[in-house]
Amino acid sequence: MATGTMKKRVEGKDFRFITPDEGGNDLFSFKDAYPGETPEDKKKYMDDLNEGDKVSFDVEQSEKGPRAVDIKRAE
């Protein structure tokens, strides 16, 4: 798993960006990449992360480029 830092929240949006610790471009993350049983749980987990919080994640290739998936608050 990779690690990184959460970027600023975009109010009313279902996505966030993460700056990888290893460098490179910020990674897109959609609400479905966060833990939770329901879409609402996933969005709440995402919204509860603050700018600057450390997270761990995997990277997956999408049609629009790499994105962060399986995102969890770093321990």
C-alpha positions as CSV (number, residue, x, y, z in Angstrom):
1,M,0.0,0.0,0.0
2,A,1.0,3.6,-0.7
3,T,0.6,6.5,1.7
4,G,-0.2,10.1,1.2
5,T,-1.9,13.2,2.4
6,M,-5.5,14.3,1.9
7,K,-6.0,17.5,0.0
8,K,-8.7,20.2,0.6
9,R,-12.3,19.1,0.6
10,V,-14.4,20.3,-2.3
11,E,-17.8,21.0,-0.7
12,G,-20.8,19.2,-2.3
13,K,-18.6,16.9,-4.3
14,D,-18.2,13.1,-4.1
15,F,-14.5,13.0,-4.7
16,R,-11.2,14.1,-3.1
17,F,-7.5,14.3,-4.1
18,I,-4.6,12.7,-2.3
19,T,-0.9,13.8,-2.6
20,P,1.2,10.6,-2.7
21,D,4.2,10.6,-0.2
22,E,6.4,9.1,-3.0
23,G,5.8,12.2,-5.2
24,G,4.1,12.6,-8.5
25,N,0.8,13.9,-9.4
26,D,-2.1,14.1,-7.0
27,L,-4.5,11.1,-7.2
28,F,-8.2,11.3,-7.7
29,S,-10.4,9.4,-5.3
30,F,-14.2,8.9,-5.6
31,K,-16.4,8.2,-2.6
32,D,-16.7,4.5,-3.5
33,A,-12.9,4.1,-2.7
34,Y,-13.5,4.6,1.1
35,P,-14.7,2.1,3.7
36,G,-18.4,1.7,4.4
37,E,-21.4,-0.5,4.0
38,T,-23.5,2.0,2.0
39,P,-22.7,4.9,-0.3
40,E,-23.7,7.3,2.6
41,D,-21.2,5.6,4.9
42,K,-18.5,5.8,2.3
43,K,-19.2,9.6,1.8
44,K,-19.2,10.2,5.5
45,Y,-15.8,8.5,5.9
46,M,-14.4,10.6,3.1
47,D,-15.9,13.8,4.5
48,D,-14.5,13.0,7.9
49,L,-10.9,13.1,6.6
50,N,-9.4,16.6,6.9
51,E,-6.9,18.4,4.8
52,G,-3.5,17.1,5.9
53,D,-4.7,13.8,7.3
54,K,-2.4,10.8,6.4
55,V,-4.0,7.9,4.5
56,S,-3.0,4.6,3.0
57,F,-4.3,3.4,-0.3
58,D,-3.8,1.3,-3.4
59,V,-3.4,2.7,-6.9
60,E,-5.6,1.5,-9.8
61,Q,-5.6,2.5,-13.4
62,S,-8.8,4.0,-14.7
63,E,-9.8,5.3,-18.1
64,K,-8.8,8.7,-17.0
65,G,-5.5,7.7,-15.4
66,P,-4.4,6.5,-12.0
67,R,-6.7,6.8,-9.0
68,A,-6.5,5.9,-5.3
69,V,-8.7,3.0,-4.1
70,D,-9.1,1.1,-0.8
71,I,-8.4,4.3,1.1
72,K,-8.0,4.2,4.9
73,R,-6.8,6.6,7.6
74,A,-3.1,5.8,8.2
75,E,-2.3,4.4,11.6
